[in-house]
Structures are given as C-alpha cells and as structure tokens.
Amino acid sequence: MSLAPMTILTYNTRHLKYSDKVRFFYALKGRGKHQGIIKEFKIFQLGKTVLLVKPEHEEKVRKFLQEWKCPSKFFHALMKEEELQ
C-alpha cells in the first residue's frame, strides 16, 4: 500500500456578496470554455467548501483563496494512491 501526501482545505465565502459568490464559483469550477482551478489543478471537491489538493498545487490554491479574501484552513493528510484515481 502506497501513501501519497495531500492537502485537505476548507474555505468560507460568507463575506462575499451574491454576485461575487457567483464569480468566485465560476473561477473555482469554470464556466463555458474557461476551466476553473478545480479542473486545471485536478482538485477533488469533497464537499461544498472542502477541497482535496495535491501538495504541488497547495500554494496556488492558497493564493486563489487569498485573492478572494476567503478564510481557509489547510490540513495535511496521507491518502492511498489507488483512492486518488
């Protein structure tokens, strides 16, 4: 059994106005021909505000959330590689 390091992160968008939340989710998930960061960095969305990110993309996602002034928490974990397929 091989384990891979991953980052689980949670974020909060309560501070955003409705129109800004829509723009945030378009940037996160993509819209039309524009892919969001979830697709770009092959992020797993575990829940509405919970993401599973590969360590090499953690800093990019952190900066994305900082740009939107979203409070966030990052947790480091080990996952079975076969579960990440």
N, C-alpha and C positions, 0 to 999 in steps of 0.2 A: 504494500500500500504506500503510495507516494503522496506526500502532502505539499500543497502549494500555498505560499503566503497570499493573503487577500486583505482588503480593507473593506469593512462594513461601515457605511456612513449614514447618518440621519441628518435631515435638514428641516428647516421651518420656513414657511412662506407667509405666515400670518400678517407680517408687516406690509406686504405688498397690496396695492390697490388691485381690484379685479382685473383691470386692463393690463397691469404689469404682470399679474399671475399668468395671464394668457400668454404674454410674450415670453415669460420665463419657461413655461411648459413647451412652447414651440422651440425654444433654444435647447431645451433638455431632450425632447423626444423627436423633434424635427417636424417639418411641415412642407408638403409639396415636394419639390426637388431638393430642398435643403435638409440634410440629415442632422439630427441633433447629436449632442455629445454621447448619448446612450449608444447610438449606433456607431458613431465614429470611434469610440474607445472600447466597444464591445462590453458595455456595462450591463450587469444583470439588475433589473429592478425587482427587489424582493417585496416591496410594499409601496404604498402611495408616496411615502417620503423616505424610503430606505433603499440604498443602492449598494451593490457589491462590485468593488472596483479592483482591478489588478494594480499592484504597487507601482508599476511604472507610469500609471496614469493618475495616481493619487494627487500629485501636486497640481496638475492641470484642472482636475475637478475641484480642488480646494480653491484655486484662483477663480474658477467659474462661479462658485458659490459666494466668494467674497465680492465679486463684481456686482452681484445681485443683493449684497448685504444680507444674505441668508445665514442665520445662526446654524451651526452644524457641529456634529460630534463625530469623531473618527475612531474606529475600533479595529485593531489588527487581529487577524484570525488565521488559522490554518485550515484549509479545505482539502478534501480528497480530490485529486486531479480529475478522476473519472466523473465526478459530480459536476464538474465545470464545463462539460462538453455540451 
